[in-house]
Amino acid sequence: MKEYIVQNQERWNRVSRRQANPYTIPYSHEELQRLKEKPIEVALTVGKLVPLTWFEKAQGNRLLGLACGGGQQGPIFALHGYETTIMDFSEAQLSKDQEVADQENFLINTIQADMTKPFPFEDNSFDIIFCPVSNVYVEGLDNMYHEAYRVLRKGGLLMIGYMNPWIYMYDSDEVWDQPKKELLLKYSLPFNSRILEENGEIVIDPEFGYEFSHTLEEQIQGQLKNGFAMIDFYESKDSSNRLSHYSSDYIANLCIKL
């Protein structure tokens, strides 16, 4: 059986080639021209834009988009003057960034790599790391936070979005596909689809891949124990998710490398 990370990679390549979700559709020339005339508008989570003040705290313009290929955030960063590198494990997603860069005649450096392994960059290479909700697709976060700290310069910023883990206590099929069905608690946390599959409790749909909830301790303490200091935080909601009627389903935070 293939490793879960390879299966997730293949899943994103398939979805990207079909443009099967909103994150696989690159911005058009017209959309980029409209966004160029406005202050930078990017999202780490569904339901809320990143505050402009977060970018104003940066001490330089070398930016790493971590696991955010797809021809959306990368082009916006490049248009707003950032020296932009996009790292993603999906070649198909990275091709969207390169396609837009070629079309608009600006530079985006694209790197195909896996964030569960050492990042292919020198120490102190970036001023900002921008990581929208993506670590839900990896089982452990230690390497990601360690490497993020290593490749940031002193005073560099980590902007990251992630899932509020409580949503994984419910059956996702019932949440999304059976809106009138009463929701009951089903899974204990942390949710680990790989282990649940091994135990015969669930069957992974290749269209969605393997997901992992992570505890807030793993998310937040994982950043702090690697040397980051958290300086801002917010929550947001996906209005199309019926669980969001009860609480926020997304979290984002800003950390600085001391």
PLY file of the C-alpha trace (Angstrom):
ply
format ascii 1.0
element vertex 258
property float x
property float y
property float z
element edge 257
property int vertex1
property int vertex2
end_header
0.00 0.00 0.00
1.27 3.48 -0.84
2.17 5.86 1.95
-0.67 8.20 2.87
1.37 11.27 1.84
1.81 9.87 -1.68
-1.90 9.15 -1.92
-2.70 12.69 -0.79
-0.25 14.06 -3.35
-1.86 12.04 -6.12
-5.28 13.17 -4.96
-4.33 16.85 -5.21
-2.82 16.31 -8.66
-6.07 14.73 -9.87
-8.28 17.40 -8.33
-6.07 20.18 -9.64
-6.08 18.92 -13.21
-9.88 18.81 -13.17
-10.13 22.15 -11.35
-12.48 20.33 -9.02
-12.43 22.77 -6.12
-12.02 26.55 -5.73
-8.35 26.27 -4.74
-7.38 24.74 -8.09
-8.64 27.55 -10.33
-5.94 30.14 -11.07
-6.84 33.81 -11.16
-7.52 35.30 -14.56
-5.76 38.36 -15.93
-8.86 40.45 -15.18
-9.07 39.24 -11.59
-5.41 39.97 -11.01
-5.68 43.47 -12.43
-8.57 44.17 -10.08
-6.67 42.77 -7.09
-3.50 44.65 -8.02
-5.25 47.97 -7.46
-6.30 47.04 -3.91
-4.36 46.38 -0.70
-3.19 42.78 -0.57
-6.15 40.38 -0.21
-5.28 36.79 0.69
-6.82 34.22 3.02
-5.31 31.68 5.38
-8.75 30.26 6.17
-12.27 30.34 4.77
-14.40 33.29 5.80
-11.87 36.02 6.60
-8.99 37.82 4.90
-5.58 38.15 6.55
-5.31 41.59 8.22
-3.15 43.98 6.24
-1.35 44.84 9.50
0.19 41.36 9.48
2.07 42.13 6.28
3.02 45.59 7.51
5.02 43.96 10.32
7.34 42.21 7.85
10.98 43.34 7.73
11.56 42.20 4.14
9.83 40.90 1.03
11.18 37.35 0.58
8.07 35.18 0.94
7.58 31.42 1.02
4.07 30.20 0.20
4.03 26.85 2.00
1.62 24.32 0.47
-0.37 27.01 -1.30
-0.02 26.25 -5.00
-2.93 26.78 -7.37
-2.30 30.09 -9.08
-4.02 32.32 -6.53
-1.99 33.50 -3.51
1.37 33.27 -5.28
0.42 35.63 -8.11
-1.08 38.13 -5.65
2.15 38.18 -3.66
4.22 38.64 -6.83
1.97 41.48 -8.02
2.43 43.26 -4.71
6.22 43.18 -4.92
7.10 40.10 -2.91
9.97 37.89 -4.02
7.77 34.82 -4.09
8.56 31.12 -3.76
5.75 28.56 -3.71
6.49 25.12 -2.25
3.88 22.39 -2.71
3.87 18.61 -3.05
1.45 18.80 -5.99
3.09 19.33 -9.36
-0.31 20.13 -10.87
-0.95 22.90 -8.34
2.51 24.37 -8.89
1.92 24.39 -12.64
-0.96 26.82 -12.07
1.39 29.33 -10.43
3.91 28.96 -13.24
1.17 29.33 -15.85
-0.04 32.59 -14.32
3.51 33.90 -13.88
4.30 33.24 -17.54
1.02 34.79 -18.65
1.48 37.93 -16.56
5.25 38.21 -17.15
6.41 38.11 -13.55
8.57 35.70 -11.56
7.36 33.02 -9.16
9.83 30.39 -8.03
8.03 27.02 -7.76
9.47 24.12 -5.75
7.95 20.64 -5.62
8.64 19.30 -2.10
7.03 17.55 0.86
6.70 19.55 4.09
7.09 16.37 6.18
10.75 16.33 5.05
13.59 18.89 5.28
12.76 22.01 3.27
15.05 22.54 0.24
16.20 26.01 1.38
19.16 27.47 3.23
18.83 28.77 6.78
17.46 32.30 7.12
16.11 32.44 3.56
12.72 34.13 4.01
11.04 37.07 5.73
7.53 35.59 5.62
6.08 32.10 5.49
2.44 32.01 4.42
0.73 28.65 5.03
-3.04 28.43 4.44
-4.95 25.42 5.79
-2.81 22.51 4.59
-1.26 20.72 7.56
-4.56 18.87 7.88
-3.09 16.58 5.18
0.02 15.59 7.16
0.12 13.34 10.20
2.86 15.03 12.22
3.73 18.73 12.51
7.15 18.72 14.21
9.16 18.80 11.00
7.00 21.51 9.46
7.42 23.91 12.39
11.10 23.11 12.88
11.86 23.74 9.22
9.70 26.86 9.07
11.71 28.32 11.95
15.01 27.33 10.35
14.37 28.94 6.96
12.96 32.18 8.38
15.27 35.06 9.15
15.36 36.52 12.66
12.28 38.69 12.97
10.59 36.70 10.20
6.86 36.02 10.29
4.91 32.77 10.16
1.29 33.20 9.03
-0.64 29.95 9.31
-4.22 28.74 9.12
-5.55 25.41 10.40
-8.75 23.56 11.26
-10.39 23.87 14.64
-10.11 20.20 15.67
-13.57 19.85 17.18
-15.22 19.55 13.75
-13.62 16.13 13.29
-15.76 14.65 16.06
-18.62 14.35 13.54
-19.10 12.24 10.41
-18.19 14.47 7.46
-20.65 12.71 5.13
-23.47 13.55 7.51
-22.23 17.12 7.94
-22.05 17.87 4.23
-24.33 15.40 2.42
-27.15 14.81 4.90
-28.04 18.31 6.14
-31.25 17.24 7.88
-29.75 14.35 9.79
-29.15 14.85 13.49
-25.44 15.13 14.19
-24.03 12.84 16.85
-20.54 12.64 18.28
-18.65 9.87 16.48
-14.86 10.23 16.67
-12.50 10.98 19.53
-9.71 13.47 19.03
-7.17 13.70 17.59
-8.80 12.39 14.43
-6.39 10.25 12.38
-7.90 8.84 9.20
-4.90 6.59 8.51
-5.28 4.74 11.81
-9.05 4.62 11.52
-8.69 3.03 8.09
-6.16 0.51 9.38
-8.62 -0.43 12.12
-11.42 -0.91 9.60
-13.51 1.93 11.02
-13.62 4.07 7.86
-12.91 3.78 4.14
-10.89 6.61 2.60
-12.42 8.17 -0.50
-9.56 8.91 -2.95
-11.37 12.12 -3.91
-10.78 13.53 -0.42
-7.65 11.79 0.84
-6.32 11.36 4.37
-6.90 14.06 6.98
-5.63 14.60 10.53
-7.22 16.93 13.06
-4.18 17.67 15.32
-4.67 18.96 18.83
-4.43 22.66 19.62
-1.42 21.75 21.73
0.29 20.24 18.69
-0.62 23.25 16.55
0.14 26.09 18.95
2.73 24.59 21.28
4.36 23.12 18.18
5.11 26.66 17.05
6.14 27.95 20.47
8.51 25.10 21.36
10.41 25.67 18.11
11.17 29.25 19.13
8.28 31.25 17.70
6.34 33.85 19.68
2.67 34.29 18.83
1.69 37.91 18.29
-1.79 37.71 16.76
-4.67 35.29 16.28
-8.18 35.04 14.82
-10.97 32.57 14.12
-13.22 32.31 11.06
-16.22 30.37 9.78
-17.15 28.62 6.57
-20.84 29.52 6.28
-21.47 26.52 4.02
-20.44 24.14 6.84
-23.41 23.60 9.15
-21.08 23.02 12.10
-20.06 26.67 11.87
-23.49 27.61 13.25
-22.16 26.42 16.60
-18.54 27.58 16.65
-15.65 28.66 14.45
-14.23 25.91 12.26
-10.96 27.69 11.36
-8.09 29.26 13.27
-5.22 31.46 12.06
-2.27 32.89 13.91
0.75 35.10 13.36
4.11 34.20 14.91
7.52 35.87 14.86
10.95 34.24 14.94
12.77 35.73 17.91
0 1
1 2
2 3
3 4
4 5
5 6
6 7
7 8
8 9
9 10
10 11
11 12
12 13
13 14
14 15
15 16
16 17
17 18
18 19
19 20
20 21
21 22
22 23
23 24
24 25
25 26
26 27
27 28
28 29
29 30
30 31
31 32
32 33
33 34
34 35
35 36
36 37
37 38
38 39
39 40
40 41
41 42
42 43
43 44
44 45
45 46
46 47
47 48
48 49
49 50
50 51
51 52
52 53
53 54
54 55
55 56
56 57
57 58
58 59
59 60
60 61
61 62
62 63
63 64
64 65
65 66
66 67
67 68
68 69
69 70
70 71
71 72
72 73
73 74
74 75
75 76
76 77
77 78
78 79
79 80
80 81
81 82
82 83
83 84
84 85
85 86
86 87
87 88
88 89
89 90
90 91
91 92
92 93
93 94
94 95
95 96
96 97
97 98
98 99
99 100
100 101
101 102
102 103
103 104
104 105
105 106
106 107
107 108
108 109
109 110
110 111
111 112
112 113
113 114
114 115
115 116
116 117
117 118
118 119
119 120
120 121
121 122
122 123
123 124
124 125
125 126
126 127
127 128
128 129
129 130
130 131
131 132
132 133
133 134
134 135
135 136
136 137
137 138
138 139
139 140
140 141
141 142
142 143
143 144
144 145
145 146
146 147
147 148
148 149
149 150
150 151
151 152
152 153
153 154
154 155
155 156
156 157
157 158
158 159
159 160
160 161
161 162
162 163
163 164
164 165
165 166
166 167
167 168
168 169
169 170
170 171
171 172
172 173
173 174
174 175
175 176
176 177
177 178
178 179
179 180
180 181
181 182
182 183
183 184
184 185
185 186
186 187
187 188
188 189
189 190
190 191
191 192
192 193
193 194
194 195
195 196
196 197
197 198
198 199
199 200
200 201
201 202
202 203
203 204
204 205
205 206
206 207
207 208
208 209
209 210
210 211
211 212
212 213
213 214
214 215
215 216
216 217
217 218
218 219
219 220
220 221
221 222
222 223
223 224
224 225
225 226
226 227
227 228
228 229
229 230
230 231
231 232
232 233
233 234
234 235
235 236
236 237
237 238
238 239
239 240
240 241
241 242
242 243
243 244
244 245
245 246
246 247
247 248
248 249
249 250
250 251
251 252
252 253
253 254
254 255
255 256
256 257
